[in-house]
Amino acid sequence: MANRVVIGNRNGQYGLWVSKPGYDVLTTSSSNLLFDMSGSVLQIIQSGEFSVSGTTNIPLSNTGGITPLVIVWSKVQTYYGSTIQSFPDKFNVNVTATTLTISLASGFSGTHTGTYIVFGESV
């Protein structure tokens, strides 16, 4: 049975590593690890707000040519002390290394606003 988890020293580095089933965490390559602390840390590389009534394209920078992790959510509107429900499935999102494309999901119309955060690896 293969060693799957290391907490401590792995090849001279200290941290936490978890391998895929069937791979020895002590000897396998990083491509066979499910979790690897020796990698880069995510940081916010871009953020902002948007309005969309059809489709909007937001240029991305500082991604290093890699498709980044992006979180998008709808802005919640408050009127006279009442919070209007926000729908998490309001937007369709497509991300490449250079562009964040946001469009309204089926069943939604009008102009909607939201916020996005783009995460990239620290150098």
Residue pairs with C-beta under 8 A, 6 or more apart in sequence:
2 19
2 21
2 22
2 23
2 24
2 25
3 19
3 24
3 25
3 26
4 18
4 19
4 21
4 23
4 25
5 16
5 17
5 18
5 19
5 25
6 16
6 17
6 25
6 26
7 15
7 16
8 14
10 17
10 25
10 26
11 26
13 37
13 38
15 37
15 38
16 35
16 37
17 25
17 33
17 35
17 36
17 37
17 38
18 25
18 33
18 34
18 35
19 25
19 28
19 32
19 33
19 34
20 28
20 32
20 33
20 34
23 32
23 33
25 33
30 36
30 38
30 39
39 121
40 121
40 122
40 123
41 121
41 122
42 69
42 119
42 120
42 121
42 122
43 119
43 120
43 121
43 122
44 117
44 118
44 119
45 61
45 62
45 63
45 68
45 118
45 119
45 120
46 60
46 61
46 62
46 117
46 118
47 115
47 116
47 117
47 118
48 58
48 115
48 116
49 75
49 113
49 114
49 115
49 116
50 56
50 58
50 102
50 113
50 114
50 115
50 116
51 111
51 112
51 113
52 91
52 102
52 103
52 104
52 111
52 112
52 113
52 114
53 104
53 110
53 111
53 112
54 103
54 104
55 101
55 102
55 103
56 101
56 102
56 103
57 99
57 100
57 101
58 99
58 100
58 101
58 102
58 116
59 98
59 99
60 68
60 95
60 96
60 97
60 98
60 99
60 100
60 118
62 120
63 97
63 98
63 118
63 120
64 97
64 120
64 121
65 97
66 97
66 120
66 121
67 95
67 96
67 97
68 95
68 97
68 118
68 119
68 120
69 118
69 119
70 93
70 95
70 100
70 116
70 117
70 118
70 119
71 116
71 117
71 119
72 91
72 93
72 100
72 102
72 114
72 115
72 116
73 86
73 88
73 114
73 115
74 86
74 87
74 88
74 90
74 91
74 112
74 113
74 114
75 86
75 112
75 113
75 114
75 115
76 83
76 84
76 86
77 83
77 84
78 84
87 108
89 105
90 104
90 105
90 108
90 112
90 114
91 102
91 103
91 104
91 105
91 112
91 114
92 102
92 103
92 104
92 105
93 100
93 101
93 102
94 100
94 101
95 101
100 116
100 118
102 114
102 116
104 112
